[in-house]
Amino acid sequence: MAIDYTKRPSEGGAPAPTGGVSLSKVTLTKSAPTVSLSKQGGGGRLHVNLNWNTGGAQKGGFLKRVLGGGGIDLDLAALWELNDGRAGVVQALGNAFGSFDRPPYIQLDADDRTGASVNGENLYVNLAHAHEIRRILVFTFIYEGVASFDQADAVVTLTPANGAPIEVRLDERAGGARMCAIALLTNDGRGDFTVRREIRYVQGHRQLDATYGWGLNWTAGRK
């Protein structure tokens, strides 16, 4: 299936990568929703970044002034399932930050509660243990500061240790939904992951779980 390619701009005056690393990013769309992670140089550490803005302004800037407070607080998270049947969630809610070197081999680095960080929110997947991971669902939810994803202009970028970043934009109408399944990473049984664009809006964790058949028991949590 065809993939949309977009030129990746140079950042901070850094020299262009060498050694056969692609200078393009892969944008997953409705018409081209999947890509093999290994074909994008997958391996080592996979960096997943969530960032958002409003009307091109710095993230949190415009709405922070309108709301007179802390701006938009979107949370990046992931459902995970290992090949041995263990499953769970990595998220700031409930302080379930995960671990990079131990199961589930997924770690959320911090929680940007102000909307002020230009780096957004980040989690990391240890692909050295890819053979132990069955699937990962990257998702996000609105914790506070905005009524709908339509106002957040959010984007998730999955960047392998080598190769092209994979971009998924939350560019469909969300209505009043406060949670979005963004991308599903599925192990093909040989250690390679297929990354599939989802962009499926739901009302909460229980509906997300039911939609993808994770089978977790959910209780209320806070951060």
N, C-alpha and C positions, 0 to 999 in steps of 0.2 A: 504494500500500500504506500502511496506517495506521502512524503513528509514535507512540511513547510520549513524552509530554512531561511534564517534571517541573519544578516551580518551582525556580529557581536562588536560593539564599540570598544575602543581602547579605554582603559580605566587608569586614572592617576598617572598617566605618562609611562606606565610600565612597558618594558619591551615586549614585543610579540612573542608568544610561546613558540618553542621549537620542538624538534623531535617528532614531527608528524601529528601534533595536537591540533585539532580542528579549531579554526577561528570563528566558526559559525555556531549559532545556537539552534536547537531543534525546538520548534513550537508545535505542541500537540493541539490539534483542533478537532472539531466535530467530524470533519471529513478525513482527517488523518490522525486517529486517536492513539496509536500505539507505536512503540519503538523498543528495540532490544537494547538493554543497558550495556551489554558487552560490546555491541557495535559502536557505542559512543565512548569506548575506552573504559568501561566499567571495571571495578576492582578497587581494592584498598578501601578508602573512606568515601562514602557518598554523603555529600553535604546537601541538606534540604533547607531552603530559605523561604520564609514568608515575608513579603513586604506589601505595603499598601500606602495609598495616598489619596488625595481628593483634588480633582481637577488639575493634576500636575504639580500641586504644591507639595512641600515636604510633608512626609507622613505625619498626620496628627495636627498639622499647622492650622488649616482653615477651620476645621470642625472644632478644634480645641478652643479657638476664639469664639465661635458661635455658641458652643455649649458652655463656655466659661469654666471649663474644668479640665479633666485629665485626658480629653481627646478620645480617640478610638482605641479600644483594647481588643484586638483579635488574638486568639490563642492558636498556636500551631500544635498539632497532636498526631498520634499514629496508633492505630490498632495493629497488633502483631499476633502472629501465630507461628509457632515453631513446628518442625517436622515431627517432634515427639508428642505433639498434642497440646503443649502448654500455650496459653494465650493470655493477652492482657492489653493494657493501654499505656502509652507514654503521654503524659500531659502535665501541665502545671497544676491543674485542678486536682486537689488531693495529694499534691507534692509527689506525683509518680513520674520522676524525671528519668527513670530508666538507667541503663549502664551500657557503656561502649564495649568494655572488655569482658563482660559477663552477660548471660541471657537477660534481656532479649537482644542484646547487641545493638540497641538503639538508645541514644541519649539526647535529651533536650537540654540545651546549654543554659538557658535562662528564660525568665518571663518578663517581657517588656510590657509593664503595666501602665506606662504613661503614654505610649505612642510616640515618644520623642526620639527613640533610637533609630538612626538612619540605617542600621544594619538589620532591622526587623527582628524576627524570631528564627531560630536555627535549631535543627536537630541533625544528628549524625548517625549513619548506619555503618556498622563494621562489616564490610563485604568479605573480609577474610573468613567470616563464619557464614557465608551465603548458603553453604550446603546444609546448615542447620535451620534456616529460615524458610517457611513455606510461603507466607504472604505478608504484606504490609499494606495497610490502607492509610494514606496521608490525608488528614482532614483538618479543618479549622472551624472555630465557632466564635461568635460574638460574645465577649464577656460583658462589655459595657461600652457606652459612648456613641453608638450609632444604631439605628433601627433596622437597617438592612444592608446586605452585602452590596446592593446596587450603589450605595454611597461610598464604598470603601476602595474600589478600583484595585482589588488585591491580585497578587501574582505569586505563584510558587515556582521556584527554580531548583531543579535537582542537578547538582554538579558532581560528576564522578571525579576520582583523583586525576584521571587523564581523559581528555576528550571534551566533547561539546556539552555545554549545559542544556538541560531539557526544561523548557518553560511551559507552564500551564496557567492560563489566565482565567480568573473567575469572571467571565465576561457574558454570562447569561443572566436573564432576569431571575431574581431570587424570591420575589414576593416578600412575604414576612418571615421566611425561614431564617433561622439563626445559626445553622450549622451547614457545612458543605463538605461532602466527600470529594477530594481533589484528584487523587491519583492512586491506582491500585498496582502494586508491584507483586508479581506472581513468579515464583521459582519454577523453572521448566524441568527441574529434576536433575539438571547438570550444573547447577550453580549460576546460571544466567537468569536475570530477571527481565520479564516483559513489563514495561511501564505503560499503563493504559490511563488515558484521560477519563475522568468520571464527571466532574462538575454536576453533582447530584445534591440538591438542597433538601434538607430534612429539618425537623423541629428539635431534635435532641439526640442524646446518646442511645436511648432505647430504640428509637426508630432507625438510627444508623446501624445498630447491631442487628436488628431484625432484617434490614434490607440486604445485608451482606452475610448473614448467618454466622455471626461470631460466637454467640451463645454465652456471653458474659452475664454476671449478675451485677446490676447497677444499683448504687446507693448514692444519696446526695453527698456532695463534697464541696469544699471551698478552698481558696488559696489566700 
